[in-house]
Amino acid sequence: MITTIDILQAIPKLPQEDCFRIAETLLQTLQAQTAIPTREQINQQLQIAALLAVEDYINDPELTAFTALDGEDFYEYA
């Protein structure tokens, strides 16, 4: 029988694409199982979602186009 510890030890050895697929599946499973999530569950889901978004930001330059403006001053006009 495979234990939770076995699974957790195997995950870092998998290709990144498989890790993202596992994270996405886990997130969907947790959302389906949880009617009213706790604050901790919400934070865990947000962490997983952030990890899943990393690949998009790395591979899609349109998502990071505005980072070229990071060094510029911001002025608010009223």
mmCIF file of the N, C-alpha and C atoms, coordinates in Angstrom:
data_MODEL
# 
_entry.id   MODEL 
# 
loop_
_atom_site.group_PDB 
_atom_site.id 
_atom_site.type_symbol 
_atom_site.label_atom_id 
_atom_site.label_alt_id 
_atom_site.label_comp_id 
_atom_site.label_asym_id 
_atom_site.label_entity_id 
_atom_site.label_seq_id 
_atom_site.pdbx_PDB_ins_code 
_atom_site.Cartn_x 
_atom_site.Cartn_y 
_atom_site.Cartn_z 
_atom_site.occupancy 
_atom_site.B_iso_or_equiv 
_atom_site.pdbx_formal_charge 
_atom_site.auth_seq_id 
_atom_site.auth_comp_id 
_atom_site.auth_asym_id 
_atom_site.auth_atom_id 
_atom_site.pdbx_PDB_model_num 
ATOM 1   N N  . MET A 1 1  ? 0.841   -1.186 0.000   1.00 0.00 ? 1  MET A N  1 
ATOM 2   C CA . MET A 1 1  ? 0.000   0.000  0.000   1.00 0.00 ? 1  MET A CA 1 
ATOM 3   C C  . MET A 1 1  ? 0.884   1.247  0.000   1.00 0.00 ? 1  MET A C  1 
ATOM 4   N N  . ILE A 1 2  ? 0.553   2.201  -0.838  1.00 0.00 ? 2  ILE A N  1 
ATOM 5   C CA . ILE A 1 2  ? 1.307   3.449  -0.913  1.00 0.00 ? 2  ILE A CA 1 
ATOM 6   C C  . ILE A 1 2  ? 0.818   4.379  0.189   1.00 0.00 ? 2  ILE A C  1 
ATOM 7   N N  . THR A 1 3  ? 1.755   4.944  0.926   1.00 0.00 ? 3  THR A N  1 
ATOM 8   C CA . THR A 1 3  ? 1.397   5.848  2.016   1.00 0.00 ? 3  THR A CA 1 
ATOM 9   C C  . THR A 1 3  ? 1.531   7.299  1.565   1.00 0.00 ? 3  THR A C  1 
ATOM 10  N N  . THR A 1 4  ? 1.001   8.186  2.372   1.00 0.00 ? 4  THR A N  1 
ATOM 11  C CA . THR A 1 4  ? 1.124   9.618  2.097   1.00 0.00 ? 4  THR A CA 1 
ATOM 12  C C  . THR A 1 4  ? 2.591   10.017 2.039   1.00 0.00 ? 4  THR A C  1 
ATOM 13  N N  . ILE A 1 5  ? 3.389   9.475  2.924   1.00 0.00 ? 5  ILE A N  1 
ATOM 14  C CA . ILE A 1 5  ? 4.821   9.786  2.943   1.00 0.00 ? 5  ILE A CA 1 
ATOM 15  C C  . ILE A 1 5  ? 5.480   9.346  1.645   1.00 0.00 ? 5  ILE A C  1 
ATOM 16  N N  . ASP A 1 6  ? 5.115   8.166  1.132   1.00 0.00 ? 6  ASP A N  1 
ATOM 17  C CA . ASP A 1 6  ? 5.658   7.687  -0.149  1.00 0.00 ? 6  ASP A CA 1 
ATOM 18  C C  . ASP A 1 6  ? 5.329   8.667  -1.273  1.00 0.00 ? 6  ASP A C  1 
ATOM 19  N N  . ILE A 1 7  ? 4.097   9.124  -1.294  1.00 0.00 ? 7  ILE A N  1 
ATOM 20  C CA . ILE A 1 7  ? 3.660   10.063 -2.335  1.00 0.00 ? 7  ILE A CA 1 
ATOM 21  C C  . ILE A 1 7  ? 4.426   11.371 -2.221  1.00 0.00 ? 7  ILE A C  1 
ATOM 22  N N  . LEU A 1 8  ? 4.521   11.916 -1.010  1.00 0.00 ? 8  LEU A N  1 
ATOM 23  C CA . LEU A 1 8  ? 5.209   13.190 -0.807  1.00 0.00 ? 8  LEU A CA 1 
ATOM 24  C C  . LEU A 1 8  ? 6.690   13.100 -1.152  1.00 0.00 ? 8  LEU A C  1 
ATOM 25  N N  . GLN A 1 9  ? 7.297   11.956 -0.938  1.00 0.00 ? 9  GLN A N  1 
ATOM 26  C CA . GLN A 1 9  ? 8.704   11.774 -1.291  1.00 0.00 ? 9  GLN A CA 1 
ATOM 27  C C  . GLN A 1 9  ? 8.888   11.602 -2.797  1.00 0.00 ? 9  GLN A C  1 
ATOM 28  N N  . ALA A 1 10 ? 7.882   11.075 -3.482  1.00 0.00 ? 10 ALA A N  1 
ATOM 29  C CA . ALA A 1 10 ? 7.985   10.845 -4.927  1.00 0.00 ? 10 ALA A CA 1 
ATOM 30  C C  . ALA A 1 10 ? 7.754   12.119 -5.731  1.00 0.00 ? 10 ALA A C  1 
ATOM 31  N N  . ILE A 1 11 ? 6.950   13.027 -5.223  1.00 0.00 ? 11 ILE A N  1 
ATOM 32  C CA . ILE A 1 11 ? 6.581   14.225 -5.988  1.00 0.00 ? 11 ILE A CA 1 
ATOM 33  C C  . ILE A 1 11 ? 7.793   15.039 -6.443  1.00 0.00 ? 11 ILE A C  1 
ATOM 34  N N  . PRO A 1 12 ? 8.770   15.337 -5.577  1.00 0.00 ? 12 PRO A N  1 
ATOM 35  C CA . PRO A 1 12 ? 9.914   16.136 -6.047  1.00 0.00 ? 12 PRO A CA 1 
ATOM 36  C C  . PRO A 1 12 ? 10.727  15.463 -7.151  1.00 0.00 ? 12 PRO A C  1 
ATOM 37  N N  . LYS A 1 13 ? 10.585  14.172 -7.313  1.00 0.00 ? 13 LYS A N  1 
ATOM 38  C CA . LYS A 1 13 ? 11.337  13.437 -8.332  1.00 0.00 ? 13 LYS A CA 1 
ATOM 39  C C  . LYS A 1 13 ? 10.645  13.471 -9.695  1.00 0.00 ? 13 LYS A C  1 
ATOM 40  N N  . LEU A 1 14 ? 9.403   13.938 -9.730  1.00 0.00 ? 14 LEU A N  1 
ATOM 41  C CA . LEU A 1 14 ? 8.629   13.968 -10.969 1.00 0.00 ? 14 LEU A CA 1 
ATOM 42  C C  . LEU A 1 14 ? 8.971   15.198 -11.793 1.00 0.00 ? 14 LEU A C  1 
ATOM 43  N N  . PRO A 1 15 ? 8.722   15.140 -13.109 1.00 0.00 ? 15 PRO A N  1 
ATOM 44  C CA . PRO A 1 15 ? 8.891   16.329 -13.937 1.00 0.00 ? 15 PRO A CA 1 
ATOM 45  C C  . PRO A 1 15 ? 7.929   17.433 -13.479 1.00 0.00 ? 15 PRO A C  1 
ATOM 46  N N  . GLN A 1 16 ? 8.325   18.680 -13.703 1.00 0.00 ? 16 GLN A N  1 
ATOM 47  C CA . GLN A 1 16 ? 7.532   19.822 -13.258 1.00 0.00 ? 16 GLN A CA 1 
ATOM 48  C C  . GLN A 1 16 ? 6.104   19.773 -13.811 1.00 0.00 ? 16 GLN A C  1 
ATOM 49  N N  . GLU A 1 17 ? 5.959   19.383 -15.052 1.00 0.00 ? 17 GLU A N  1 
ATOM 50  C CA . GLU A 1 17 ? 4.628   19.315 -15.665 1.00 0.00 ? 17 GLU A CA 1 
ATOM 51  C C  . GLU A 1 17 ? 3.715   18.354 -14.897 1.00 0.00 ? 17 GLU A C  1 
ATOM 52  N N  . ASP A 1 18 ? 4.254   17.216 -14.489 1.00 0.00 ? 18 ASP A N  1 
ATOM 53  C CA . ASP A 1 18 ? 3.471   16.254 -13.706 1.00 0.00 ? 18 ASP A CA 1 
ATOM 54  C C  . ASP A 1 18 ? 3.115   16.819 -12.334 1.00 0.00 ? 18 ASP A C  1 
ATOM 55  N N  . CYS A 1 19 ? 4.047   17.549 -11.730 1.00 0.00 ? 19 CYS A N  1 
ATOM 56  C CA . CYS A 1 19 ? 3.769   18.162 -10.420 1.00 0.00 ? 19 CYS A CA 1 
ATOM 57  C C  . CYS A 1 19 ? 2.627   19.160 -10.527 1.00 0.00 ? 19 CYS A C  1 
ATOM 58  N N  . PHE A 1 20 ? 2.616   19.966 -11.586 1.00 0.00 ? 20 PHE A N  1 
ATOM 59  C CA . PHE A 1 20 ? 1.527   20.920 -11.780 1.00 0.00 ? 20 PHE A CA 1 
ATOM 60  C C  . PHE A 1 20 ? 0.202   20.191 -12.008 1.00 0.00 ? 20 PHE A C  1 
ATOM 61  N N  . ARG A 1 21 ? 0.242   19.101 -12.767 1.00 0.00 ? 21 ARG A N  1 
ATOM 62  C CA . ARG A 1 21 ? -0.968  18.326 -13.021 1.00 0.00 ? 21 ARG A CA 1 
ATOM 63  C C  . ARG A 1 21 ? -1.513  17.743 -11.710 1.00 0.00 ? 21 ARG A C  1 
ATOM 64  N N  . ILE A 1 22 ? -0.618  17.246 -10.875 1.00 0.00 ? 22 ILE A N  1 
ATOM 65  C CA . ILE A 1 22 ? -1.023  16.712 -9.572  1.00 0.00 ? 22 ILE A CA 1 
ATOM 66  C C  . ILE A 1 22 ? -1.612  17.817 -8.710  1.00 0.00 ? 22 ILE A C  1 
ATOM 67  N N  . ALA A 1 23 ? -0.954  18.970 -8.673  1.00 0.00 ? 23 ALA A N  1 
ATOM 68  C CA . ALA A 1 23 ? -1.442  20.089 -7.862  1.00 0.00 ? 23 ALA A CA 1 
ATOM 69  C C  . ALA A 1 23 ? -2.825  20.534 -8.324  1.00 0.00 ? 23 ALA A C  1 
ATOM 70  N N  . GLU A 1 24 ? -3.023  20.603 -9.631  1.00 0.00 ? 24 GLU A N  1 
ATOM 71  C CA . GLU A 1 24 ? -4.321  21.016 -10.164 1.00 0.00 ? 24 GLU A CA 1 
ATOM 72  C C  . GLU A 1 24 ? -5.408  20.003 -9.805  1.00 0.00 ? 24 GLU A C  1 
ATOM 73  N N  . THR A 1 25 ? -5.095  18.723 -9.936  1.00 0.00 ? 25 THR A N  1 
ATOM 74  C CA . THR A 1 25 ? -6.056  17.677 -9.588  1.00 0.00 ? 25 THR A CA 1 
ATOM 75  C C  . THR A 1 25 ? -6.400  17.727 -8.110  1.00 0.00 ? 25 THR A C  1 
ATOM 76  N N  . LEU A 1 26 ? -5.391  17.907 -7.269  1.00 0.00 ? 26 LEU A N  1 
ATOM 77  C CA . LEU A 1 26 ? -5.636  18.011 -5.831  1.00 0.00 ? 26 LEU A CA 1 
ATOM 78  C C  . LEU A 1 26 ? -6.508  19.215 -5.498  1.00 0.00 ? 26 LEU A C  1 
ATOM 79  N N  . LEU A 1 27 ? -6.241  20.339 -6.137  1.00 0.00 ? 27 LEU A N  1 
ATOM 80  C CA . LEU A 1 27 ? -7.038  21.538 -5.897  1.00 0.00 ? 27 LEU A CA 1 
ATOM 81  C C  . LEU A 1 27 ? -8.497  21.297 -6.272  1.00 0.00 ? 27 LEU A C  1 
ATOM 82  N N  . GLN A 1 28 ? -8.726  20.685 -7.411  1.00 0.00 ? 28 GLN A N  1 
ATOM 83  C CA . GLN A 1 28 ? -10.098 20.395 -7.836  1.00 0.00 ? 28 GLN A CA 1 
ATOM 84  C C  . GLN A 1 28 ? -10.778 19.419 -6.883  1.00 0.00 ? 28 GLN A C  1 
ATOM 85  N N  . THR A 1 29 ? -10.044 18.414 -6.436  1.00 0.00 ? 29 THR A N  1 
ATOM 86  C CA . THR A 1 29 ? -10.596 17.436 -5.496  1.00 0.00 ? 29 THR A CA 1 
ATOM 87  C C  . THR A 1 29 ? -10.953 18.097 -4.174  1.00 0.00 ? 29 THR A C  1 
ATOM 88  N N  . LEU A 1 30 ? -10.062 18.938 -3.671  1.00 0.00 ? 30 LEU A N  1 
ATOM 89  C CA . LEU A 1 30 ? -10.324 19.634 -2.408  1.00 0.00 ? 30 LEU A CA 1 
ATOM 90  C C  . LEU A 1 30 ? -11.525 20.563 -2.522  1.00 0.00 ? 30 LEU A C  1 
ATOM 91  N N  . GLN A 1 31 ? -11.640 21.245 -3.641  1.00 0.00 ? 31 GLN A N  1 
ATOM 92  C CA . GLN A 1 31 ? -12.781 22.139 -3.835  1.00 0.00 ? 31 GLN A CA 1 
ATOM 93  C C  . GLN A 1 31 ? -14.084 21.352 -3.863  1.00 0.00 ? 31 GLN A C  1 
ATOM 94  N N  . ALA A 1 32 ? -14.076 20.195 -4.476  1.00 0.00 ? 32 ALA A N  1 
ATOM 95  C CA . ALA A 1 32 ? -15.286 19.378 -4.563  1.00 0.00 ? 32 ALA A CA 1 
ATOM 96  C C  . ALA A 1 32 ? -15.663 18.792 -3.205  1.00 0.00 ? 32 ALA A C  1 
ATOM 97  N N  . GLN A 1 33 ? -14.679 18.481 -2.389  1.00 0.00 ? 33 GLN A N  1 
ATOM 98  C CA . GLN A 1 33 ? -14.933 17.852 -1.094  1.00 0.00 ? 33 GLN A CA 1 
ATOM 99  C C  . GLN A 1 33 ? -15.313 18.851 -0.007  1.00 0.00 ? 33 GLN A C  1 
ATOM 100 N N  . THR A 1 34 ? -14.971 20.091 -0.189  1.00 0.00 ? 34 THR A N  1 
ATOM 101 C CA . THR A 1 34 ? -15.144 21.078 0.866   1.00 0.00 ? 34 THR A CA 1 
ATOM 102 C C  . THR A 1 34 ? -16.317 21.996 0.554   1.00 0.00 ? 34 THR A C  1 
ATOM 103 N N  . ALA A 1 35 ? -17.332 21.947 1.392   1.00 0.00 ? 35 ALA A N  1 
ATOM 104 C CA . ALA A 1 35 ? -18.486 22.826 1.199   1.00 0.00 ? 35 ALA A CA 1 
ATOM 105 C C  . ALA A 1 35 ? -18.139 24.249 1.628   1.00 0.00 ? 35 ALA A C  1 
ATOM 106 N N  . ILE A 1 36 ? -17.691 24.435 2.856   1.00 0.00 ? 36 ILE A N  1 
ATOM 107 C CA . ILE A 1 36 ? -17.294 25.750 3.360   1.00 0.00 ? 36 ILE A CA 1 
ATOM 108 C C  . ILE A 1 36 ? -15.840 25.633 3.815   1.00 0.00 ? 36 ILE A C  1 
ATOM 109 N N  . PRO A 1 37 ? -14.921 26.158 3.011   1.00 0.00 ? 37 PRO A N  1 
ATOM 110 C CA . PRO A 1 37 ? -13.509 25.988 3.349   1.00 0.00 ? 37 PRO A CA 1 
ATOM 111 C C  . PRO A 1 37 ? -13.102 26.829 4.562   1.00 0.00 ? 37 PRO A C  1 
ATOM 112 N N  . THR A 1 38 ? -12.160 26.299 5.317   1.00 0.00 ? 38 THR A N  1 
ATOM 113 C CA . THR A 1 38 ? -11.592 27.045 6.433   1.00 0.00 ? 38 THR A CA 1 
ATOM 114 C C  . THR A 1 38 ? -10.562 28.032 5.886   1.00 0.00 ? 38 THR A C  1 
ATOM 115 N N  . ARG A 1 39 ? -10.121 28.955 6.719   1.00 0.00 ? 39 ARG A N  1 
ATOM 116 C CA . ARG A 1 39 ? -9.105  29.927 6.310   1.00 0.00 ? 39 ARG A CA 1 
ATOM 117 C C  . ARG A 1 39 ? -7.830  29.190 5.869   1.00 0.00 ? 39 ARG A C  1 
ATOM 118 N N  . GLU A 1 40 ? -7.467  28.152 6.589   1.00 0.00 ? 40 GLU A N  1 
ATOM 119 C CA . GLU A 1 40 ? -6.273  27.378 6.243   1.00 0.00 ? 40 GLU A CA 1 
ATOM 120 C C  . GLU A 1 40 ? -6.437  26.708 4.878   1.00 0.00 ? 40 GLU A C  1 
ATOM 121 N N  . GLN A 1 41 ? -7.613  26.165 4.609   1.00 0.00 ? 41 GLN A N  1 
ATOM 122 C CA . GLN A 1 41 ? -7.858  25.526 3.313   1.00 0.00 ? 41 GLN A CA 1 
ATOM 123 C C  . GLN A 1 41 ? -7.812  26.553 2.183   1.00 0.00 ? 41 GLN A C  1 
ATOM 124 N N  . ILE A 1 42 ? -8.361  27.729 2.431   1.00 0.00 ? 42 ILE A N  1 
ATOM 125 C CA . ILE A 1 42 ? -8.316  28.794 1.419   1.00 0.00 ? 42 ILE A CA 1 
ATOM 126 C C  . ILE A 1 42 ? -6.868  29.169 1.130   1.00 0.00 ? 42 ILE A C  1 
ATOM 127 N N  . ASN A 1 43 ? -6.074  29.329 2.182   1.00 0.00 ? 43 ASN A N  1 
ATOM 128 C CA . ASN A 1 43 ? -4.663  29.673 1.996   1.00 0.00 ? 43 ASN A CA 1 
ATOM 129 C C  . ASN A 1 43 ? -3.923  28.585 1.229   1.00 0.00 ? 43 ASN A C  1 
ATOM 130 N N  . GLN A 1 44 ? -4.217  27.331 1.523   1.00 0.00 ? 44 GLN A N  1 
ATOM 131 C CA . GLN A 1 44 ? -3.580  26.229 0.800   1.00 0.00 ? 44 GLN A CA 1 
ATOM 132 C C  . GLN A 1 44 ? -3.977  26.256 -0.675  1.00 0.00 ? 44 GLN A C  1 
ATOM 133 N N  . GLN A 1 45 ? -5.249  26.508 -0.941  1.00 0.00 ? 45 GLN A N  1 
ATOM 134 C CA . GLN A 1 45 ? -5.718  26.562 -2.323  1.00 0.00 ? 45 GLN A CA 1 
ATOM 135 C C  . GLN A 1 45 ? -5.081  27.734 -3.066  1.00 0.00 ? 45 GLN A C  1 
ATOM 136 N N  . LEU A 1 46 ? -4.927  28.866 -2.385  1.00 0.00 ? 46 LEU A N  1 
ATOM 137 C CA . LEU A 1 46 ? -4.286  30.022 -3.009  1.00 0.00 ? 46 LEU A CA 1 
ATOM 138 C C  . LEU A 1 46 ? -2.818  29.739 -3.310  1.00 0.00 ? 46 LEU A C  1 
ATOM 139 N N  . GLN A 1 47 ? -2.153  29.040 -2.420  1.00 0.00 ? 47 GLN A N  1 
ATOM 140 C CA . GLN A 1 47 ? -0.759  28.678 -2.658  1.00 0.00 ? 47 GLN A CA 1 
ATOM 141 C C  . GLN A 1 47 ? -0.637  27.758 -3.869  1.00 0.00 ? 47 GLN A C  1 
ATOM 142 N N  . ILE A 1 48 ? -1.517  26.793 -3.972  1.00 0.00 ? 48 ILE A N  1 
ATOM 143 C CA . ILE A 1 48 ? -1.500  25.878 -5.118  1.00 0.00 ? 48 ILE A CA 1 
ATOM 144 C C  . ILE A 1 48 ? -1.799  26.644 -6.403  1.00 0.00 ? 48 ILE A C  1 
ATOM 145 N N  . ALA A 1 49 ? -2.797  27.525 -6.362  1.00 0.00 ? 49 ALA A N  1 
ATOM 146 C CA . ALA A 1 49 ? -3.146  28.316 -7.545  1.00 0.00 ? 49 ALA A CA 1 
ATOM 147 C C  . ALA A 1 49 ? -1.975  29.198 -7.970  1.00 0.00 ? 49 ALA A C  1 
ATOM 148 N N  . ALA A 1 50 ? -1.277  29.774 -7.005  1.00 0.00 ? 50 ALA A N  1 
ATOM 149 C CA . ALA A 1 50 ? -0.115  30.607 -7.325  1.00 0.00 ? 50 ALA A CA 1 
ATOM 150 C C  . ALA A 1 50 ? 0.977   29.771 -7.985  1.00 0.00 ? 50 ALA A C  1 
ATOM 151 N N  . LEU A 1 51 ? 1.194   28.574 -7.489  1.00 0.00 ? 51 LEU A N  1 
ATOM 152 C CA . LEU A 1 51 ? 2.190   27.695 -8.101  1.00 0.00 ? 51 LEU A CA 1 
ATOM 153 C C  . LEU A 1 51 ? 1.802   27.331 -9.530  1.00 0.00 ? 51 LEU A C  1 
ATOM 154 N N  . LEU A 1 52 ? 0.525   27.104 -9.742  1.00 0.00 ? 52 LEU A N  1 
ATOM 155 C CA . LEU A 1 52 ? 0.057   26.771 -11.089 1.00 0.00 ? 52 LEU A CA 1 
ATOM 156 C C  . LEU A 1 52 ? 0.203   27.961 -12.033 1.00 0.00 ? 52 LEU A C  1 
ATOM 157 N N  . ALA A 1 53 ? 0.078   29.179 -11.518 1.00 0.00 ? 53 ALA A N  1 
ATOM 158 C CA . ALA A 1 53 ? 0.182   30.377 -12.353 1.00 0.00 ? 53 ALA A CA 1 
ATOM 159 C C  . ALA A 1 53 ? 1.621   30.663 -12.763 1.00 0.00 ? 53 ALA A C  1 
ATOM 160 N N  . VAL A 1 54 ? 2.583   30.158 -12.026 1.00 0.00 ? 54 VAL A N  1 
ATOM 161 C CA . VAL A 1 54 ? 3.991   30.418 -12.322 1.00 0.00 ? 54 VAL A CA 1 
ATOM 162 C C  . VAL A 1 54 ? 4.324   30.018 -13.752 1.00 0.00 ? 54 VAL A C  1 
ATOM 163 N N  . GLU A 1 55 ? 3.879   28.855 -14.166 1.00 0.00 ? 55 GLU A N  1 
ATOM 164 C CA . GLU A 1 55 ? 4.181   28.379 -15.517 1.00 0.00 ? 55 GLU A CA 1 
ATOM 165 C C  . GLU A 1 55 ? 3.624   29.339 -16.573 1.00 0.00 ? 55 GLU A C  1 
ATOM 166 N N  . ASP A 1 56 ? 2.421   29.857 -16.357 1.00 0.00 ? 56 ASP A N  1 
ATOM 167 C CA . ASP A 1 56 ? 1.836   30.817 -17.296 1.00 0.00 ? 56 ASP A CA 1 
ATOM 168 C C  . ASP A 1 56 ? 2.692   32.077 -17.385 1.00 0.00 ? 56 ASP A C  1 
ATOM 169 N N  . TYR A 1 57 ? 3.124   32.598 -16.248 1.00 0.00 ? 57 TYR A N  1 
ATOM 170 C CA . TYR A 1 57 ? 3.919   33.823 -16.242 1.00 0.00 ? 57 TYR A CA 1 
ATOM 171 C C  . TYR A 1 57 ? 5.303   33.611 -16.842 1.00 0.00 ? 57 TYR A C  1 
ATOM 172 N N  . ILE A 1 58 ? 5.838   32.416 -16.703 1.00 0.00 ? 58 ILE A N  1 
ATOM 173 C CA . ILE A 1 58 ? 7.147   32.123 -17.294 1.00 0.00 ? 58 ILE A CA 1 
ATOM 174 C C  . ILE A 1 58 ? 7.039   32.005 -18.810 1.00 0.00 ? 58 ILE A C  1 
ATOM 175 N N  . ASN A 1 59 ? 5.961   31.411 -19.300 1.00 0.00 ? 59 ASN A N  1 
ATOM 176 C CA . ASN A 1 59 ? 5.836   31.098 -20.724 1.00 0.00 ? 59 ASN A CA 1 
ATOM 177 C C  . ASN A 1 59 ? 5.049   32.116 -21.538 1.00 0.00 ? 59 ASN A C  1 
ATOM 178 N N  . ASP A 1 60 ? 4.419   33.105 -20.910 1.00 0.00 ? 60 ASP A N  1 
ATOM 179 C CA . ASP A 1 60 ? 3.602   34.067 -21.651 1.00 0.00 ? 60 ASP A CA 1 
ATOM 180 C C  . ASP A 1 60 ? 4.105   35.487 -21.394 1.00 0.00 ? 60 ASP A C  1 
ATOM 181 N N  . PRO A 1 61 ? 4.914   36.031 -22.313 1.00 0.00 ? 61 PRO A N  1 
ATOM 182 C CA . PRO A 1 61 ? 5.483   37.362 -22.098 1.00 0.00 ? 61 PRO A CA 1 
ATOM 183 C C  . PRO A 1 61 ? 4.427   38.468 -21.997 1.00 0.00 ? 61 PRO A C  1 
ATOM 184 N N  . GLU A 1 62 ? 3.234   38.244 -22.515 1.00 0.00 ? 62 GLU A N  1 
ATOM 185 C CA . GLU A 1 62 ? 2.186   39.259 -22.395 1.00 0.00 ? 62 GLU A CA 1 
ATOM 186 C C  . GLU A 1 62 ? 1.777   39.474 -20.940 1.00 0.00 ? 62 GLU A C  1 
ATOM 187 N N  . LEU A 1 63 ? 1.924   38.453 -20.105 1.00 0.00 ? 63 LEU A N  1 
ATOM 188 C CA . LEU A 1 63 ? 1.555   38.583 -18.695 1.00 0.00 ? 63 LEU A CA 1 
ATOM 189 C C  . LEU A 1 63 ? 2.567   39.391 -17.897 1.00 0.00 ? 63 LEU A C  1 
ATOM 190 N N  . THR A 1 64 ? 3.774   39.524 -18.427 1.00 0.00 ? 64 THR A N  1 
ATOM 191 C CA . THR A 1 64 ? 4.810   40.264 -17.708 1.00 0.00 ? 64 THR A CA 1 
ATOM 192 C C  . THR A 1 64 ? 5.249   41.521 -18.454 1.00 0.00 ? 64 THR A C  1 
ATOM 193 N N  . ALA A 1 65 ? 4.520   41.919 -19.481 1.00 0.00 ? 65 ALA A N  1 
ATOM 194 C CA . ALA A 1 65 ? 4.908   43.070 -20.299 1.00 0.00 ? 65 ALA A CA 1 
ATOM 195 C C  . ALA A 1 65 ? 5.024   44.346 -19.481 1.00 0.00 ? 65 ALA A C  1 
ATOM 196 N N  . PHE A 1 66 ? 4.151   44.538 -18.514 1.00 0.00 ? 66 PHE A N  1 
ATOM 197 C CA . PHE A 1 66 ? 4.154   45.778 -17.749 1.00 0.00 ? 66 PHE A CA 1 
ATOM 198 C C  . PHE A 1 66 ? 5.249   45.826 -16.684 1.00 0.00 ? 66 PHE A C  1 
ATOM 199 N N  . THR A 1 67 ? 5.975   44.730 -16.485 1.00 0.00 ? 67 THR A N  1 
ATOM 200 C CA . THR A 1 67 ? 7.069   44.775 -15.514 1.00 0.00 ? 67 THR A CA 1 
ATOM 201 C C  . THR A 1 67 ? 8.190   45.679 -16.003 1.00 0.00 ? 67 THR A C  1 
ATOM 202 N N  . ALA A 1 68 ? 8.189   46.014 -17.286 1.00 0.00 ? 68 ALA A N  1 
ATOM 203 C CA . ALA A 1 68 ? 9.172   46.959 -17.808 1.00 0.00 ? 68 ALA A CA 1 
ATOM 204 C C  . ALA A 1 68 ? 8.988   48.332 -17.168 1.00 0.00 ? 68 ALA A C  1 
ATOM 205 N N  . LEU A 1 69 ? 7.811   48.601 -16.634 1.00 0.00 ? 69 LEU A N  1 
ATOM 206 C CA . LEU A 1 69 ? 7.518   49.891 -16.002 1.00 0.00 ? 69 LEU A CA 1 
ATOM 207 C C  . LEU A 1 69 ? 7.790   49.888 -14.503 1.00 0.00 ? 69 LEU A C  1 
ATOM 208 N N  . ASP A 1 70 ? 8.260   48.798 -13.957 1.00 0.00 ? 70 ASP A N  1 
ATOM 209 C CA . ASP A 1 70 ? 8.441   48.678 -12.507 1.00 0.00 ? 70 ASP A CA 1 
ATOM 210 C C  . ASP A 1 70 ? 9.329   49.762 -11.912 1.00 0.00 ? 70 ASP A C  1 
ATOM 211 N N  . GLY A 1 71 ? 10.321  50.204 -12.620 1.00 0.00 ? 71 GLY A N  1 
ATOM 212 C CA . GLY A 1 71 ? 11.240  51.202 -12.075 1.00 0.00 ? 71 GLY A CA 1 
ATOM 213 C C  . GLY A 1 71 ? 10.753  52.631 -12.195 1.00 0.00 ? 71 GLY A C  1 
ATOM 214 N N  . GLU A 1 72 ? 9.671   52.859 -12.925 1.00 0.00 ? 72 GLU A N  1 
ATOM 215 C CA . GLU A 1 72 ? 9.177   54.216 -13.145 1.00 0.00 ? 72 GLU A CA 1 
ATOM 216 C C  . GLU A 1 72 ? 8.314   54.686 -11.985 1.00 0.00 ? 72 GLU A C  1 
ATOM 217 N N  . ASP A 1 73 ? 8.312   56.005 -11.787 1.00 0.00 ? 73 ASP A N  1 
ATOM 218 C CA . ASP A 1 73 ? 7.472   56.594 -10.748 1.00 0.00 ? 73 ASP A CA 1 
ATOM 219 C C  . ASP A 1 73 ? 6.011   56.480 -11.135 1.00 0.00 ? 73 ASP A C  1 
ATOM 220 N N  . PHE A 1 74 ? 5.177   56.354 -10.132 1.00 0.00 ? 74 PHE A N  1 
ATOM 221 C CA . PHE A 1 74 ? 3.735   56.251 -10.343 1.00 0.00 ? 74 PHE A CA 1 
ATOM 222 C C  . PHE A 1 74 ? 3.094   57.552 -9.888  1.00 0.00 ? 74 PHE A C  1 
ATOM 223 N N  . TYR A 1 75 ? 2.317   58.144 -10.753 1.00 0.00 ? 75 TYR A N  1 
ATOM 224 C CA . TYR A 1 75 ? 1.623   59.382 -10.414 1.00 0.00 ? 75 TYR A CA 1 
ATOM 225 C C  . TYR A 1 75 ? 0.131   59.141 -10.482 1.00 0.00 ? 75 TYR A C  1 
ATOM 226 N N  . GLU A 1 76 ? -0.556  59.600 -9.467  1.00 0.00 ? 76 GLU A N  1 
ATOM 227 C CA . GLU A 1 76 ? -2.006  59.442 -9.420  1.00 0.00 ? 76 GLU A CA 1 
ATOM 228 C C  . GLU A 1 76 ? -2.631  60.792 -9.754  1.00 0.00 ? 76 GLU A C  1 
ATOM 229 N N  . TYR A 1 77 ? -3.435  60.813 -10.786 1.00 0.00 ? 77 TYR A N  1 
ATOM 230 C CA . TYR A 1 77 ? -4.095  62.046 -11.204 1.00 0.00 ? 77 TYR A CA 1 
ATOM 231 C C  . TYR A 1 77 ? -5.543  62.009 -10.769 1.00 0.00 ? 77 TYR A C  1 
ATOM 232 N N  . ALA A 1 78 ? -5.979  63.090 -10.160 1.00 0.00 ? 78 ALA A N  1 
ATOM 233 C CA . ALA A 1 78 ? -7.367  63.142 -9.687  1.00 0.00 ? 78 ALA A CA 1 
ATOM 234 C C  . ALA A 1 78 ? -8.173  64.120 -10.491 1.00 0.00 ? 78 ALA A C  1 
# 
